[in-house]
Amino acid sequence: MLYSRFASLLLLPALAGPVLAADLHVSLLGNDTNPGTASAPFRTIQRAVNAAMPGDTVRVGAGYFDETVRTARNASDSARITLDGQGVARVRQVMLQHTHHSLQNITVSGLAQQFSNLVFVRRGAHSSIISNTVVDAASALQVGGIFWEGPTTRPFGTDAASNCLVISNRITGILANTALHIMGDNNLVVGNYVHDVGQADFVRLWGQANIIRGNTFTNNFPVPGVGNHIDFIQTFGNNRFGSQDHIIEGNRVLRIRSGQLTQLEGNLVPEIRNWTFRNNVFADIDLQASCTIPGVKYYNNVFYRCNSTVNAGAALNFGSRSYNLSNNWVEGTNRAHGAQVLNNIFLDCGQDSLNQGHYGFGLELENVRADYNFISKAGFQALREDTSARAIGDPGGWDNFRWYEPNGYNGGNPGFINAAAYDFRPSPDSPLLGRALRLPGFSHDIVGALRQSAGPWDIGPYRALGARPTPPQNLVVIP
């Protein structure tokens, strides 16, 4: 289900007609004057990549290859060029700069040059696949993880790498840079594990219709003196690139210290707009999700201990002003009009001294809506309700310190299986069941289970599937 967009791409080599493919071998004991066979391998990966033709696979043996590898020619859907580290090879840096290349089963590490990137997805590298690869900056200062080069035209261009798949990789050790810096259109980033980064952004995102799905991002910690702002995901318009129509779904984002959940700034670029966050888990994130771009939607997420630091307010903050290109506040630009917050869980967010912890809208915003959310403060306490609050987003504003939802659930225990262990599945008697609004555009929960085909949904990212069956006792194991 999750990978259907790329199923045909992955299967084409097997289903297409015969391709005269070759395996090219690389070994630390080889020689670049060799023919690249298993018995007479090349010494460098670059020599093998230069020789590889569409359909070929470069198989790299064990050890560390201290080189920057650059792709040499375009390939095709039916005849990809594959660089395979076989789970034993390490290389300093890889630059994908041609179409239809696969990078897999390799560790990319050892780069130390500031403001450089371990895997560089350059213009023209369309339909690249990066899979089962370890990208480890090893805390080298300002070395990035996987980085897309921006298009030559703004706000969008056709040459930034598009239709790429980044799947089942591990990215770690980023310090004061970005783990995933994404450009281009229709890229899918799915099933990756991004962890243990210092003063870094997990994701920066531009382009159009990109999907970030089913990843785990965890343990983003402050490092004094390195000068980078921490966010789970960020975009901005200082570079004049657009960023619109993205879907961020089914992710687990855990433990961001001294950093924000989002920073979405338009910076006078109208093509930064229309993001959807759905079926995500956001937990233990110190600062708010800030947004001053229009059309951002939060559907069926859980926010657990988000922005609960001293004097903190809303977990989600939709603003009506933005930075301009001179880094001054500009009123009335890139306002977060049209924001929607539906079917979410806010548990122990914000501070008890404020009647907040959930969401806040700038008073000038129009066409915003928040309803069908479960909101419970520390100790399962309720918010103070005020039915005069504009909970449906009527023109004229929204008072952040008053709260009312016609169909919301205020206070109480949500009945999670084990929130302390980040298990936010609802128990069979949870008050979350059957209290959510049915929404268009998606029909599954965070683990792919179909939501109710009729009637109301369950609040939050998980659909309740009833009591877990008791395992049978005294099983007989048949050898």
C-alpha positions as CSV (number, residue, x, y, z in Angstrom):
1,M,0.0,0.0,0.0
2,L,2.7,2.5,1.1
3,Y,4.9,1.9,-1.9
4,S,2.3,1.5,-4.7
5,R,3.6,4.7,-6.5
6,F,6.9,3.0,-7.0
7,A,6.0,-0.6,-7.4
8,S,6.2,-0.5,-11.2
9,L,9.5,1.3,-11.0
10,L,11.0,-1.4,-8.7
11,L,9.7,-4.3,-10.8
12,L,10.5,-3.0,-14.2
13,P,14.0,-4.5,-14.4
14,A,12.5,-7.9,-13.8
15,L,9.5,-7.5,-16.2
16,A,11.2,-5.8,-19.1
17,G,12.9,-7.6,-21.9
18,P,16.4,-8.9,-21.7
19,V,19.1,-6.4,-20.8
20,L,22.8,-7.1,-21.3
21,A,23.6,-6.4,-17.7
22,A,27.0,-6.9,-16.1
23,D,28.3,-7.0,-12.5
24,L,31.4,-4.9,-12.0
25,H,33.4,-5.6,-8.9
26,V,35.4,-3.4,-6.6
27,S,37.9,-4.4,-3.9
28,L,40.5,-2.7,-1.8
29,L,42.9,-5.4,-3.1
30,G,42.0,-4.7,-6.8
31,N,43.5,-2.6,-9.5
32,D,41.9,0.0,-11.8
33,T,43.7,-1.6,-14.7
34,N,41.8,-4.8,-14.1
35,P,38.6,-5.7,-16.1
36,G,36.4,-5.4,-12.9
37,T,35.4,-9.1,-12.7
38,A,35.0,-11.0,-9.4
39,S,38.5,-12.5,-9.8
40,A,40.1,-9.3,-11.1
41,P,38.2,-6.3,-9.5
42,F,38.7,-2.6,-9.8
43,R,40.4,-0.7,-6.9
44,T,38.1,2.4,-6.8
45,I,34.4,2.7,-7.0
46,Q,34.7,5.6,-9.3
47,R,36.5,3.5,-11.9
48,A,33.6,1.0,-11.8
49,V,31.0,3.7,-12.0
50,N,32.7,5.2,-15.0
51,A,32.6,1.8,-16.7
52,A,29.0,0.9,-15.7
53,M,26.4,1.0,-18.5
54,P,22.6,1.0,-18.1
55,G,21.5,-2.3,-16.4
56,D,24.9,-2.8,-14.7
57,T,25.5,-3.3,-11.0
58,V,28.7,-2.1,-9.2
59,R,29.3,-4.5,-6.3
60,V,31.7,-3.1,-3.7
61,G,33.6,-5.3,-1.4
62,A,34.4,-4.8,2.3
63,G,36.3,-1.8,3.6
64,Y,36.5,2.0,3.5
65,F,36.8,3.8,0.2
66,D,38.1,7.3,0.7
67,E,36.6,8.8,-2.4
68,T,33.8,11.0,-3.7
69,V,31.9,8.9,-6.2
70,R,30.0,10.7,-9.0
71,T,27.6,9.0,-11.4
72,A,28.7,9.1,-15.0
73,R,25.7,8.7,-17.3
74,N,21.9,8.4,-17.5
75,A,20.1,5.1,-17.3
76,S,16.5,4.2,-17.6
77,D,13.5,2.6,-15.9
78,S,14.1,-0.7,-17.5
79,A,17.9,-0.6,-17.1
80,R,19.0,1.1,-13.9
81,I,22.6,1.5,-12.8
82,T,23.1,0.2,-9.3
83,L,25.8,0.9,-6.7
84,D,25.6,-1.9,-4.1
85,G,27.8,-1.8,-1.0
86,Q,26.6,-5.4,-0.2
87,G,26.3,-4.3,3.5
88,V,30.1,-4.3,4.0
89,A,31.4,-1.2,2.1
90,R,31.9,2.4,3.3
91,V,32.6,5.4,1.1
92,R,33.3,9.0,1.9
93,Q,30.7,10.7,-0.4
94,V,28.3,10.0,-3.2
95,M,27.0,12.4,-5.8
96,L,24.0,11.3,-7.8
97,Q,23.9,13.5,-10.9
98,H,22.2,11.3,-13.6
99,T,18.8,9.6,-14.0
100,H,17.8,6.2,-12.8
101,H,20.6,5.3,-10.4
102,S,20.2,3.1,-7.3
103,L,22.4,3.5,-4.2
104,Q,22.0,0.6,-1.7
105,N,23.5,-1.4,1.1
106,I,26.4,1.0,1.7
107,T,27.6,3.3,4.5
108,V,28.4,6.9,3.5
109,S,30.6,8.5,6.1
110,G,33.9,10.2,6.7
111,L,33.2,13.6,5.1
112,A,34.6,16.5,7.2
113,Q,34.3,19.5,4.9
114,Q,31.8,22.1,6.4
115,F,28.6,22.8,4.4
116,S,29.1,19.7,2.4
117,N,26.8,16.7,2.1
118,L,27.3,13.0,2.3
119,V,24.8,12.1,-0.4
120,F,24.3,14.9,-2.9
121,V,21.3,14.6,-5.2
122,R,22.2,17.0,-8.0
123,R,20.0,18.5,-10.7
124,G,18.9,15.9,-13.3
125,A,19.2,12.9,-10.9
126,H,15.5,12.0,-11.6
127,S,14.1,8.7,-10.4
128,S,17.0,8.0,-8.1
129,I,16.5,5.3,-5.4
130,I,18.5,5.4,-2.1
131,S,17.8,2.3,0.0
132,N,19.2,0.4,3.0
133,T,22.0,2.9,3.2
134,V,23.6,4.3,6.4
135,V,24.4,8.0,6.1
136,D,26.5,9.0,9.1
137,A,28.1,12.4,9.5
138,A,29.8,11.2,12.7
139,S,29.2,14.7,14.3
140,A,31.5,16.4,11.8
141,L,30.6,20.1,12.0
142,Q,28.0,21.3,9.4
143,V,28.1,18.2,7.3
144,G,24.6,17.3,5.9
145,G,23.0,14.0,5.2
146,I,21.0,13.6,1.9
147,F,20.8,16.9,0.1
148,W,18.9,17.9,-3.1
149,E,20.3,20.6,-5.3
150,G,17.7,23.3,-6.1
151,P,16.3,24.0,-9.5
152,T,17.8,26.6,-11.8
153,T,14.5,28.5,-12.0
154,R,12.3,29.8,-9.2
155,P,9.9,29.2,-7.6
156,F,9.9,25.8,-9.3
157,G,12.0,24.1,-12.0
158,T,12.0,20.9,-13.9
159,D,15.7,20.0,-13.3
160,A,15.7,19.5,-9.5
161,A,15.6,15.7,-9.0
162,S,12.1,14.4,-9.0
163,N,10.3,11.1,-8.7
164,C,13.0,9.8,-6.4
165,L,12.6,7.2,-3.6
166,V,14.4,7.3,-0.3
167,I,13.5,4.2,1.6
168,S,14.7,2.2,4.6
169,N,17.9,4.2,5.3
170,R,19.5,5.3,8.5
171,I,20.7,8.9,8.9
172,T,22.6,9.9,12.0
173,G,25.4,12.0,13.4
174,I,24.3,15.3,11.7
175,L,25.7,18.3,13.6
176,A,24.4,21.9,12.8
177,N,23.1,21.0,9.3
178,T,20.2,19.1,7.9
179,A,19.5,15.4,7.7
180,L,17.2,15.5,4.7
181,H,17.2,18.6,2.5
182,I,14.6,17.9,-0.2
183,M,13.8,19.7,-3.5
184,G,12.0,18.6,-6.7
185,D,8.6,17.2,-7.2
186,N,6.8,13.9,-6.4
187,N,9.6,12.4,-4.2
188,L,8.8,9.8,-1.7
189,V,10.7,9.5,1.6
190,V,9.5,6.5,3.4
191,G,10.5,4.1,6.2
192,N,13.7,5.8,7.2
193,Y,15.3,6.1,10.7
194,V,16.8,9.5,11.4
195,H,18.3,9.7,14.9
196,D,20.8,11.3,17.3
197,V,21.5,14.6,15.6
198,G,22.8,17.7,17.3
199,Q,21.4,21.2,16.8
200,A,20.2,20.1,13.4
201,D,17.1,20.2,11.3
202,F,15.6,16.8,10.6
203,V,14.0,18.0,7.3
204,R,14.0,21.0,5.0
205,L,11.5,20.8,2.3
206,W,10.8,22.6,-1.0
207,G,9.3,21.6,-4.4
208,Q,5.8,20.2,-5.0
209,A,3.8,17.2,-4.0
210,N,6.5,15.4,-2.0
211,I,5.5,12.7,0.5
212,I,7.3,12.1,3.8
213,R,5.7,8.9,5.2
214,G,6.3,6.3,7.9
215,N,9.7,7.5,9.1
216,T,11.0,7.8,12.6
217,F,12.8,11.0,13.7
218,T,14.2,10.9,17.2
219,N,16.7,12.5,19.6
220,N,17.5,16.0,18.3
221,F,19.6,17.7,21.0
222,P,21.1,21.1,21.5
223,V,24.8,21.8,21.1
224,P,25.8,25.2,22.3
225,G,27.9,27.4,20.1
226,V,27.2,25.9,16.7
227,G,24.6,28.4,15.6
228,N,21.9,26.4,13.9
229,H,18.1,26.5,14.8
230,I,16.5,23.1,15.5
231,D,13.3,22.0,13.7
232,F,11.6,18.8,12.8
233,I,10.7,20.3,9.5
234,Q,11.2,23.7,8.0
235,T,10.7,25.8,4.9
236,F,11.3,29.4,4.1
237,G,11.3,31.7,1.1
238,N,14.6,33.6,1.4
239,N,15.9,31.5,-1.5
240,R,12.8,32.2,-3.5
241,F,12.0,28.5,-4.0
242,G,8.4,27.3,-3.7
243,S,7.1,24.6,-1.4
244,Q,3.5,23.4,-1.8
245,D,1.1,20.5,-1.7
246,H,3.2,18.2,0.5
247,I,1.9,15.3,2.7
248,I,3.7,14.4,5.9
249,E,2.0,11.3,7.3
250,G,2.5,8.3,9.5
251,N,5.7,9.6,11.0
252,R,7.0,9.3,14.6
253,V,8.8,12.5,15.7
254,L,10.2,12.1,19.2
255,R,12.4,14.0,21.6
256,I,13.4,17.4,20.1
257,R,15.1,19.4,22.8
258,S,15.3,23.2,22.6
259,G,13.8,23.0,19.1
260,Q,10.5,23.4,17.2
261,L,8.1,21.0,15.7
262,T,7.8,23.1,12.5
263,Q,8.9,26.5,11.2
264,L,6.9,27.2,8.1
265,E,7.7,30.7,6.7
266,G,6.7,32.0,3.4
267,N,8.9,35.0,3.2
268,L,6.8,36.7,0.6
269,V,6.7,33.7,-1.7
270,P,3.1,32.8,-2.4
271,E,4.0,29.4,-3.8
272,I,4.8,28.2,-0.2
273,R,1.4,26.8,0.9
274,N,-0.9,23.8,1.3
275,W,0.9,21.3,3.6
276,T,-1.0,18.4,5.2
277,F,0.1,16.6,8.4
278,R,-1.9,13.5,9.1
279,N,-1.6,10.3,11.2
280,N,1.6,11.5,12.9
281,V,2.9,11.0,16.4
282,F,4.7,14.1,17.9
283,A,6.0,13.6,21.4
284,D,8.4,15.4,23.7
285,I,9.1,18.4,21.5
286,D,10.2,21.4,23.5
287,L,8.9,24.2,21.3
288,Q,5.8,25.0,19.2
289,A,4.9,24.3,15.6
290,S,5.0,27.8,14.0
291,C,3.2,28.5,10.8
292,T,2.7,31.7,8.7
293,I,1.8,30.0,5.4
294,P,-1.8,29.4,4.1
295,G,-3.6,26.1,3.8
296,V,-1.9,24.0,6.4
297,K,-3.9,21.1,7.8
298,Y,-3.4,18.9,10.8
299,Y,-5.6,15.7,10.8
300,N,-5.6,12.8,13.2
301,N,-2.2,13.5,14.9
302,V,-1.2,13.1,18.5
303,F,0.7,15.8,20.3
304,Y,2.1,14.6,23.6
305,R,4.1,16.9,25.9
306,C,4.7,19.4,23.0
307,N,5.7,23.0,23.9
308,S,5.4,22.2,27.6
309,T,8.5,24.1,28.6
310,V,8.4,27.0,31.0
311,N,6.0,29.8,29.9
312,A,5.1,27.8,26.8
313,G,1.8,28.3,25.1
314,A,0.2,26.6,22.1
315,A,1.5,23.4,20.6
316,L,0.4,24.7,17.2
317,N,0.7,28.4,16.4
318,F,-0.8,29.8,13.2
319,G,0.4,33.4,12.7
320,S,-0.4,36.4,10.6
321,R,3.0,37.8,10.0
322,S,6.2,36.6,8.4
323,Y,9.8,37.6,8.0
324,N,10.7,39.4,4.8
325,L,14.0,39.0,3.0
326,S,15.7,41.5,5.3
327,N,14.7,39.4,8.3
328,N,12.2,42.0,9.6
329,W,8.6,41.2,10.6
330,V,6.1,42.1,7.9
331,E,2.4,42.3,8.9
332,G,-0.2,40.9,6.6
333,T,2.1,38.7,4.4
334,N,1.9,34.9,4.1
335,R,-0.8,34.7,6.8
336,A,-1.9,31.2,7.8
337,H,-5.4,31.6,6.4
338,G,-7.4,28.4,5.8
339,A,-5.7,26.4,8.6
340,Q,-7.5,23.3,9.8
341,V,-7.0,21.3,13.0
342,L,-9.3,18.3,13.1
343,N,-9.4,14.9,14.9
344,N,-6.1,15.5,16.8
345,I,-5.1,14.6,20.4
346,F,-3.3,17.2,22.6
347,L,-2.1,15.7,25.8
348,D,-0.1,17.5,28.4
349,C,1.0,20.3,26.1
350,G,1.7,23.9,27.1
351,Q,1.6,25.1,30.6
352,D,-1.2,24.9,33.2
353,S,-1.0,28.6,34.0
354,L,-2.3,29.4,30.5
355,N,-5.6,28.3,29.0
356,Q,-3.6,26.9,26.1
357,G,-1.6,23.8,25.2
358,H,-3.4,23.0,22.0
359,Y,-3.5,25.6,19.2
360,G,-3.6,29.3,18.6
361,F,-4.7,31.4,15.6
362,G,-3.7,34.9,14.8
363,L,-6.7,37.2,15.3
364,E,-6.6,38.3,11.6
365,L,-6.8,34.9,10.1
366,E,-9.8,33.8,8.0
367,N,-11.4,30.5,7.2
368,V,-9.6,28.6,9.9
369,R,-11.3,25.6,11.6
370,A,-10.6,23.5,14.7
371,D,-13.0,20.9,16.0
372,Y,-13.3,17.2,16.9
373,N,-10.0,17.4,18.9
374,F,-9.3,15.7,22.2
375,I,-7.5,18.2,24.6
376,S,-6.3,17.2,28.0
377,K,-3.8,19.1,30.1
378,A,-1.4,17.8,32.7
379,G,-3.2,15.4,35.1
380,F,-5.9,15.0,32.5
381,Q,-7.3,18.5,33.4
382,A,-9.8,20.3,31.2
383,L,-9.4,23.7,29.6
384,R,-11.7,26.5,30.6
385,E,-14.5,26.7,28.1
386,D,-15.9,29.8,26.6
387,T,-18.7,29.3,24.0
388,S,-18.1,32.8,22.7
389,A,-14.7,31.7,21.3
390,R,-14.7,31.5,17.5
391,A,-14.0,27.8,17.3
392,I,-15.2,27.5,13.7
393,G,-12.9,30.3,12.5
394,D,-15.4,33.0,11.7
395,P,-13.8,36.1,10.1
396,G,-12.8,38.5,12.7
397,G,-10.3,36.5,14.7
398,W,-9.7,33.9,17.4
399,D,-8.8,34.6,21.0
400,N,-5.9,32.3,21.8
401,F,-6.8,32.2,25.5
402,R,-10.4,31.2,25.1
403,W,-11.4,27.7,23.9
404,Y,-14.5,26.0,22.6
405,E,-15.2,23.3,20.1
406,P,-18.8,22.2,19.4
407,N,-17.6,18.6,18.9
408,G,-14.4,18.6,20.9
409,Y,-13.5,16.5,23.9
410,N,-12.2,18.5,26.8
411,G,-10.2,16.8,29.6
412,G,-10.0,13.3,30.8
413,N,-7.8,10.2,30.2
414,P,-7.5,9.3,26.5
415,G,-6.9,5.7,27.4
416,F,-3.6,5.1,25.6
417,I,-2.0,1.7,25.9
418,N,1.2,3.2,27.3
419,A,1.9,6.9,26.6
420,A,5.1,6.9,28.6
421,A,6.5,4.3,26.1
422,Y,5.1,6.2,23.2
423,D,2.4,3.6,22.6
424,F,-0.6,5.8,21.6
425,R,-2.9,3.1,20.5
426,P,-6.3,3.6,22.2
427,S,-7.6,0.9,24.6
428,P,-11.0,-0.7,23.8
429,D,-12.7,1.6,26.2
430,S,-10.9,4.8,25.1
431,P,-13.1,8.0,24.8
432,L,-11.3,8.6,21.5
433,L,-13.4,5.9,19.8
434,G,-16.1,7.1,17.4
435,R,-15.6,10.8,18.1
436,A,-13.8,12.0,15.0
437,L,-15.0,13.6,11.8
438,R,-14.7,11.5,8.6
439,L,-12.3,13.3,6.3
440,P,-11.6,13.1,2.5
441,G,-8.3,12.3,0.9
442,F,-7.1,9.4,3.1
443,S,-8.7,6.3,4.6
444,H,-6.0,4.6,6.6
445,D,-4.4,5.1,10.0
446,I,-0.7,5.3,10.9
447,V,-0.1,1.6,10.5
448,G,-2.2,1.2,7.4
449,A,-5.3,-0.1,9.0
450,L,-8.5,1.0,7.2
451,R,-10.5,3.5,9.1
452,Q,-14.2,2.9,9.6
453,S,-16.0,2.7,6.3
454,A,-19.2,4.1,7.8
455,G,-19.9,6.4,10.7
456,P,-17.4,8.5,12.6
457,W,-13.7,7.8,12.8
458,D,-11.6,7.5,16.0
459,I,-9.7,10.6,17.1
460,G,-5.9,10.4,16.6
461,P,-3.5,8.5,14.4
462,Y,-4.6,5.0,15.4
463,R,-7.9,3.3,14.6
464,A,-9.0,1.2,17.6
465,L,-9.2,-2.5,16.5
466,G,-10.7,-3.8,19.7
467,A,-9.1,-5.8,22.5
468,R,-5.9,-7.6,21.7
469,P,-6.4,-11.4,21.8
470,T,-4.9,-13.4,24.6
471,P,-2.2,-15.7,23.2
472,P,-3.1,-19.4,23.6
473,Q,-1.4,-21.2,26.5
474,N,0.6,-24.5,26.5
475,L,1.4,-24.4,22.8
476,V,2.9,-27.6,21.3
477,V,5.9,-26.8,19.2
478,I,6.2,-29.2,16.3
479,P,9.8,-29.5,15.1
